[in-house]
Amino acid sequence: MAVIYDRVALIGLGLIASSMFWAMKRAGVAGEVVGYARSVETRDTARRIGLCDVVCDSAAEAVAGADLVVLCVPVGAMDRVAREIAPALKPGAVLSDVGSVKRAVIEAVGPYVPEDVHFIAAHPLAGTEQSGPEAGFAELFDNRWCLLTPEGADPGETARLRRFWEALGSKVDEMDPDHHDLVLAVTSHTPHLIAYTMVGVADDLGRVTDSEVVNFSAAGFRDFTRIAASDPTMWRDVFLTNKDATLEILGRFTEELFALQRAIRQGDGEHLHAYFTRTRAIRRGIIEAGQDTDVPNFGRNPEKS
């Protein structure tokens, strides 16, 4: 495949940036990939495993001359990093990100973007519970969505960024930033909060021992623990920056939960059966859309389940 960006700078070298690098190398869409991470340890690890063609010791050095700069840092750090790199951005460059929240990122980064730089916020809907530079792999984005929220950005540069993400394996769509945040509150943010809560309940319930929780975990709780093992800094920032949408969906969840409590208390089997039938159809839709596999234990090795 032809090169789309001659020089790409990745600021932050965790799971997403690492996977982007390996996917770029697989697709051949970047001439050179330069990286920077705030931690010396992370930079040393990146150099050791060959992550990025060049690893720089400052963010400004990394973005100098880059045609595409991608901020792969927690949402809460976006404003600090944008302020730091703004003077070094190349005229005509594209600045993007991979944050799970979009309105807050646009508001944090936007004021620092030079007039001759194209800012196109983005969110690849892909990840694992692992984090760090060694967790990345080229296939992470395959058949997963990447949502662009260009909000008035140059159409030509938006189309170019779309081609870039498609080359990395993603399906790409465009969305209004506020609508993105509401959709993700439903599909990702609130489910994560519920998972954290359920794992916390198990941890606090003194009548169930830690060994019982570990040894007798059924598939549902195991998947909760997988979600709840996600990067704590990233998820703290997600909830603080997508507060309104998360609280709206959490309120709706609480209402549904109360209705189910009432049905269980009153022995209303008809209500429960109808509810579970409706939610089962959503699962079938996810499988039909190719966003999960219809296999036992969500694709885990049965010998390790």
ChimeraX attribute file (.defattr): number of C-alpha atoms within 10 A of each C-alpha:
attribute: neighborCount
match mode: 1-to-1
recipient: residues
	/A:1	9
	/A:2	10
	/A:3	14
	/A:4	19
	/A:5	20
	/A:6	14
	/A:7	20
	/A:8	27
	/A:9	29
	/A:10	30
	/A:11	26
	/A:12	25
	/A:13	31
	/A:14	22
	/A:15	22
	/A:16	26
	/A:17	27
	/A:18	27
	/A:19	24
	/A:20	25
	/A:21	27
	/A:22	20
	/A:23	24
	/A:24	24
	/A:25	17
	/A:26	15
	/A:27	18
	/A:28	17
	/A:29	22
	/A:30	22
	/A:31	15
	/A:32	19
	/A:33	24
	/A:34	23
	/A:35	30
	/A:36	26
	/A:37	24
	/A:38	14
	/A:39	12
	/A:40	11
	/A:41	10
	/A:42	18
	/A:43	20
	/A:44	14
	/A:45	16
	/A:46	24
	/A:47	16
	/A:48	9
	/A:49	10
	/A:50	12
	/A:51	24
	/A:52	24
	/A:53	14
	/A:54	16
	/A:55	23
	/A:56	19
	/A:57	15
	/A:58	15
	/A:59	23
	/A:60	18
	/A:61	18
	/A:62	25
	/A:63	29
	/A:64	17
	/A:65	17
	/A:66	26
	/A:67	21
	/A:68	26
	/A:69	27
	/A:70	23
	/A:71	24
	/A:72	23
	/A:73	23
	/A:74	20
	/A:75	25
	/A:76	19
	/A:77	16
	/A:78	21
	/A:79	18
	/A:80	12
	/A:81	19
	/A:82	21
	/A:83	15
	/A:84	14
	/A:85	20
	/A:86	18
	/A:87	14
	/A:88	16
	/A:89	25
	/A:90	19
	/A:91	14
	/A:92	15
	/A:93	22
	/A:94	26
	/A:95	25
	/A:96	24
	/A:97	26
	/A:98	23
	/A:99	23
	/A:100	28
	/A:101	26
	/A:102	28
	/A:103	18
	/A:104	22
	/A:105	23
	/A:106	21
	/A:107	12
	/A:108	19
	/A:109	23
	/A:110	16
	/A:111	12
	/A:112	17
	/A:113	17
	/A:114	17
	/A:115	9
	/A:116	12
	/A:117	18
	/A:118	21
	/A:119	27
	/A:120	22
	/A:121	28
	/A:122	30
	/A:123	19
	/A:124	21
	/A:125	18
	/A:126	15
	/A:127	16
	/A:128	15
	/A:129	13
	/A:130	15
	/A:131	17
	/A:132	17
	/A:133	22
	/A:134	17
	/A:135	16
	/A:136	24
	/A:137	17
	/A:138	19
	/A:139	16
	/A:140	23
	/A:141	24
	/A:142	16
	/A:143	18
	/A:144	20
	/A:145	19
	/A:146	22
	/A:147	25
	/A:148	26
	/A:149	25
	/A:150	21
	/A:151	14
	/A:152	10
	/A:153	15
	/A:154	14
	/A:155	10
	/A:156	9
	/A:157	17
	/A:158	21
	/A:159	10
	/A:160	15
	/A:161	21
	/A:162	21
	/A:163	17
	/A:164	20
	/A:165	24
	/A:166	19
	/A:167	21
	/A:168	26
	/A:169	21
	/A:170	23
	/A:171	19
	/A:172	20
	/A:173	12
	/A:174	15
	/A:175	14
	/A:176	14
	/A:177	22
	/A:178	16
	/A:179	14
	/A:180	20
	/A:181	26
	/A:182	19
	/A:183	15
	/A:184	20
	/A:185	27
	/A:186	17
	/A:187	11
	/A:188	16
	/A:189	24
	/A:190	20
	/A:191	20
	/A:192	22
	/A:193	18
	/A:194	16
	/A:195	20
	/A:196	18
	/A:197	14
	/A:198	16
	/A:199	19
	/A:200	13
	/A:201	11
	/A:202	15
	/A:203	13
	/A:204	12
	/A:205	10
	/A:206	9
	/A:207	7
	/A:208	11
	/A:209	12
	/A:210	13
	/A:211	9
	/A:212	9
	/A:213	15
	/A:214	11
	/A:215	8
	/A:216	10
	/A:217	14
	/A:218	12
	/A:219	13
	/A:220	10
	/A:221	17
	/A:222	17
	/A:223	15
	/A:224	19
	/A:225	19
	/A:226	16
	/A:227	20
	/A:228	22
	/A:229	17
	/A:230	17
	/A:231	15
	/A:232	10
	/A:233	12
	/A:234	16
	/A:235	18
	/A:236	13
	/A:237	18
	/A:238	23
	/A:239	20
	/A:240	14
	/A:241	20
	/A:242	21
	/A:243	14
	/A:244	14
	/A:245	22
	/A:246	25
	/A:247	14
	/A:248	15
	/A:249	18
	/A:250	19
	/A:251	12
	/A:252	11
	/A:253	16
	/A:254	12
	/A:255	12
	/A:256	12
	/A:257	12
	/A:258	11
	/A:259	14
	/A:260	16
	/A:261	13
	/A:262	13
	/A:263	15
	/A:264	13
	/A:265	9
	/A:266	9
	/A:267	11
	/A:268	12
	/A:269	11
	/A:270	9
	/A:271	15
	/A:272	15
	/A:273	10
	/A:274	11
	/A:275	12
	/A:276	10
	/A:277	11
	/A:278	10
	/A:279	10
	/A:280	11
	/A:281	10
	/A:282	11
	/A:283	14
	/A:284	13
	/A:285	12
	/A:286	13
	/A:287	13
	/A:288	12
	/A:289	11
	/A:290	11
	/A:291	13
	/A:292	16
	/A:293	14
	/A:294	14
	/A:295	9
	/A:296	11
	/A:297	15
	/A:298	12
	/A:299	11
	/A:300	10
	/A:301	9
	/A:302	8
	/A:303	5
	/A:304	5
	/A:305	13
